[in-house]
Amino acid sequence: MSEQAKAATIEEKQYLLRFNADTKSHLHVLNAEVCLTDCPDKICTIFCPAEVYKWEEIRMHVGYEGCHECGSCRIGCPHQNIKWEYPKGGHGIVFRLG
């Protein structure tokens, strides 16, 4: 059985992905104050499969380098407070096939 077929957990599956991150983020929180005052659940920290969004005391940290480019943040933020764009050409997620 190939190593890729054995991957069972999210962490193991994510290990099969590689990223060519740009130096500039393609993900932007439009208004940090909205996260702080209007979004008690910080839902983006839950629905993002790559765990790109992390709440750190009083601000949202966006680890764009590990983005899977699924677009869930583009539609999942209840306040439409996340701007999602495709990474610049040649950057972003790189899928490894066994």
C-alpha positions in Angstrom: 0.0 0.0 0.0 1.4 3.4 -0.9 2.2 5.9 1.8 -0.4 8.3 0.5 -3.1 5.6 0.8 -2.1 5.1 4.5 -2.7 8.8 5.4 -5.7 8.7 7.7 -5.7 11.9 9.8 -5.9 15.5 8.6 -2.4 16.1 9.8 -1.1 13.1 7.8 -3.0 14.2 4.7 -1.7 17.8 5.0 1.8 16.5 5.2 1.3 15.4 1.6 0.8 19.0 0.5 3.6 21.4 -0.3 3.3 25.2 -0.5 5.2 27.8 -2.5 4.2 30.8 -0.4 4.5 34.3 -1.8 6.0 37.0 0.5 2.7 38.9 0.4 -0.6 37.4 1.7 -3.6 36.7 -0.5 -5.9 36.6 2.5 -6.9 39.8 4.3 -9.0 40.6 7.4 -10.7 43.8 6.2 -11.5 45.2 9.6 -9.8 43.8 12.7 -12.3 45.6 15.0 -15.1 43.4 13.6 -13.3 40.3 14.8 -12.7 41.8 18.2 -16.1 43.2 18.9 -18.7 41.6 16.6 -17.6 38.0 16.3 -17.5 36.3 19.7 -17.3 32.8 18.1 -14.3 33.5 15.8 -15.9 31.0 13.4 -13.1 31.3 10.8 -10.8 29.5 13.4 -13.2 26.6 13.2 -14.2 26.2 9.5 -10.8 26.6 7.9 -9.4 23.1 7.2 -5.8 24.4 7.2 -6.2 26.3 10.5 -4.9 29.4 8.8 -6.9 31.7 11.2 -5.7 31.9 14.8 -7.1 34.2 17.4 -4.2 35.7 19.5 -5.5 37.7 22.5 -6.9 40.7 20.7 -6.2 40.1 17.0 -6.6 37.6 14.2 -3.4 36.1 12.9 -3.6 34.9 9.3 -1.0 32.2 8.4 -1.6 32.4 4.7 1.5 30.3 3.9 -0.5 27.1 4.6 -3.7 28.1 2.8 -5.4 25.2 0.9 -7.1 27.7 -1.4 -10.5 26.1 -0.7 -12.2 29.5 -0.5 -14.2 28.6 2.6 -13.2 31.8 4.3 -14.5 33.8 1.4 -18.0 32.5 2.0 -17.9 31.4 5.7 -17.2 34.6 7.5 -20.6 35.8 8.8 -19.5 39.4 8.6 -17.9 39.2 5.1 -14.7 40.5 6.7 -12.2 38.3 4.9 -10.9 39.1 1.4 -9.7 36.0 -0.4 -7.8 36.2 -3.7 -5.9 33.6 -5.6 -2.2 33.7 -4.8 0.0 35.4 -7.4 0.9 33.0 -10.3 3.3 30.3 -9.4 2.6 30.6 -5.7 0.2 28.7 -3.4 -0.5 25.1 -2.8 1.3 22.4 -4.7 -0.3 18.9 -4.6 2.0 15.9 -4.4 0.8 12.8 -6.1 2.2 9.5 -5.0 
